[in-house]
Amino acid sequence: MLSLGAGVQSTALLLLSAEGVIPKYDAAVFADTGWEPASVYKHLDRIDREIAQPAGIPILRVGRGNIRDDALNPEHRFASMPLFVKNPDGSGGLARRQCTNEYKLKPIKAAVRALLGAKVSEDGSIGRAPAGRHVNQSIGISIDEFERAKDADVQYARNKFPLLDLGMSRNDCRRYLTTNGLGDTPKSACIGCPFSGNARWRRMRDENPDEFADAVTFDHAIRGGGASANAKGKTLRGKAYLHRAMVPLDEAPIDRVTRGEWKSRQVDLFDAVADQLMEDGDPDGCSPWACRSGTPVVDAA
């Protein structure tokens, strides 16, 4: 099976399989957080229609709700996002990242168990995988990020990394997709993913203003953390933000500015790594199987 994020690397794997370069997948699984950009859903529909279906590879779309709605629902447990938190003393931290596990890994693992023949209860929950059975699970990690390749943490899956075997980098994948008319493959991440860089925020603001407005609204709404924690009186000691500059998204420096200009407004952010992260976002992005967990911050009063 293929763990399909619908980004560059996993789309390349789907196409490689459909073309017979690597063995044909029995299924591809896409975990939907409910808050993906319209471009991702459009791309997913296209590769399903033009690549997967003709090759006889079913794409299974699974999920556990809508991450945006759940975060703003005072009656729903908030699976913490990696929000940037500005503490009362001015220092910054990164909230614990639980969203990937809740909205991507758990649905994918449940789908894998179902594929292996696990019992499905009346409430839709999926039981344990049958003993002695496992899937070979392809993950789109390329040679420029080989250190992120890890073994599965469950007995019923064996992680495989065909791009490493083929010696393909992310740029190789992009060239391959471009050659096959898929050069516009988007990066898969939630609309309000805190790991976004200025380039993504600018593109969203300029090309998809409704999505950017949605992210801005969400950013203001989570200043004190998740709604459920706030309802219980467990607000953040600091303030949470989507943008790594720890300012409101609609005030963040997402347009290109010189280091000197921005340094006059914001301190302690400026070395070469910080500049690159500000512009491009986290290089690890939102891969469900190889994400950064983030540095936990103290988030309860």
MOGIWO-V341580 format. One line per field, one symbol per residue. phi: phi as a letter, one per 30 degrees, with the letter a starting at -180 (. if undefined). A space follows every 50 residues. Layout:
phi: ???
//
This chain:
phi: .cdcdicddddddddedddidbedddabccccdibddedddddddddddc cddddicdcccbabjcdddddccdccdcdecdddccdedjdbabddccdd ddcbddddddddddddjddcdddjdcdddeeicacccdbdccddbedddb ddcbdcbbdbbeddddiccddddddddddcibdcedddaeecddddcedd ddddddcbedddddddddeddcecjddddddcicdddcbcbdcddhbeed cdddddbdedddddcbcibcbddddddddcidddhbddcbdddicdcdcc d
//
